[in-house]
Amino acid sequence: MPRDSVAPGEVFVKPGLSPTRWSVERVFDYTDIPPHVRLVSLNDGRRTITVALSTLLDPRQFQRERD
């Protein structure tokens, strides 16, 4: 999966009963595991999560917010 498929600052929404908005803070490239991204909650800037890039791009998990 190309690293440039997401960029810092892009916003994704985690669907659910109470959808949450997340901003890509950083993309991590590792030599031994797939790329990951650090997300910061736009609802609570103290909350961060790190997920595999493939998870972020799975429409069942997150949807990219369009401008």
Sine and cosine of phi, psi and omega as CSV:
sin_phi,cos_phi,sin_psi,cos_psi,sin_omega,cos_omega
0.00,0.00,0.81,-0.59,-0.06,-1.00
-0.91,0.41,0.70,-0.72,0.00,-1.00
-0.87,0.49,-0.56,0.83,-0.07,-1.00
-0.98,0.18,0.18,0.98,0.05,-1.00
-0.96,0.27,-0.25,0.97,0.14,-0.99
-0.64,-0.77,0.39,-0.92,-0.02,-1.00
-0.66,-0.75,0.47,-0.88,0.08,-1.00
-0.80,0.60,0.65,-0.76,-0.01,-1.00
0.99,-0.12,-0.32,0.95,0.04,-1.00
-0.93,0.37,0.53,-0.85,-0.06,-1.00
-0.92,-0.38,0.70,-0.71,0.05,-1.00
-0.81,-0.59,0.49,-0.87,0.01,-1.00
-0.92,-0.39,0.77,-0.64,0.11,-0.99
-1.00,-0.02,0.93,-0.37,-0.06,-1.00
-0.94,0.33,0.27,-0.96,0.04,-1.00
0.47,-0.88,-0.17,-0.99,0.00,-1.00
-0.88,0.48,-0.58,0.81,0.05,-1.00
-0.80,-0.60,0.99,0.10,-0.08,-1.00
-0.83,0.55,0.63,-0.78,0.03,-1.00
-0.87,-0.48,0.58,-0.81,0.00,-1.00
-0.97,-0.23,0.71,-0.71,-0.04,-1.00
-0.78,-0.63,0.63,-0.78,0.06,-1.00
-0.94,-0.33,0.70,-0.71,0.05,-1.00
-0.94,0.34,0.86,-0.52,0.04,-1.00
-1.00,-0.06,-0.65,0.76,-0.09,-1.00
-0.38,-0.93,0.54,-0.84,0.11,-0.99
-0.95,-0.32,0.77,-0.64,0.00,-1.00
-0.96,-0.27,0.79,-0.62,0.12,-0.99
-0.95,-0.33,0.84,-0.54,0.01,-1.00
-0.91,-0.40,0.39,-0.92,0.03,-1.00
-1.00,0.07,-0.40,0.92,-0.12,-0.99
-0.92,-0.40,-0.11,0.99,0.05,-1.00
-0.65,-0.76,0.28,-0.96,-0.01,-1.00
-0.89,0.45,0.33,-0.95,0.03,-1.00
-0.86,0.51,0.54,-0.84,0.04,-1.00
-0.78,-0.63,0.29,-0.96,0.07,-1.00
-0.75,-0.67,0.56,-0.83,0.12,-0.99
-0.99,-0.16,0.78,-0.62,0.00,-1.00
-0.92,-0.38,0.60,-0.80,0.06,-1.00
-0.90,-0.45,0.75,-0.66,0.01,-1.00
-0.92,0.39,0.73,-0.68,0.08,-1.00
-0.99,0.13,-0.22,0.98,0.07,-1.00
-0.99,0.11,-0.56,0.83,-0.05,-1.00
-0.54,-0.84,0.99,-0.13,-0.11,-0.99
-0.87,0.49,-0.18,0.98,0.04,-1.00
-1.00,0.10,-0.23,0.97,-0.06,-1.00
-1.00,-0.08,0.83,-0.56,0.05,-1.00
-0.77,-0.64,0.46,-0.89,0.12,-0.99
-0.66,-0.75,0.43,-0.90,0.10,-0.99
-0.85,-0.52,0.80,-0.60,-0.02,-1.00
-0.73,-0.69,0.35,-0.94,0.10,-0.99
-0.91,0.42,0.59,-0.81,0.03,-1.00
-0.84,0.54,-0.61,0.79,0.01,-1.00
-0.89,0.47,-0.57,0.82,0.05,-1.00
-0.93,0.37,-0.69,0.72,0.00,-1.00
-0.88,0.48,-0.58,0.82,-0.05,-1.00
-1.00,0.02,0.00,1.00,0.05,-1.00
-0.99,0.14,0.91,-0.42,-0.07,-1.00
-0.89,0.46,-0.26,0.96,0.08,-1.00
-0.98,0.22,-0.33,0.94,-0.05,-1.00
-0.98,-0.20,-0.70,0.71,-0.04,-1.00
-0.59,-0.80,0.51,-0.86,0.14,-0.99
-0.86,-0.51,0.72,-0.69,0.04,-1.00
-0.93,0.36,0.75,-0.66,0.04,-1.00
-0.99,0.10,0.80,-0.59,0.00,-1.00
-1.00,-0.03,0.54,-0.84,0.03,-1.00
-0.93,0.37,0.00,0.00,0.00,0.00
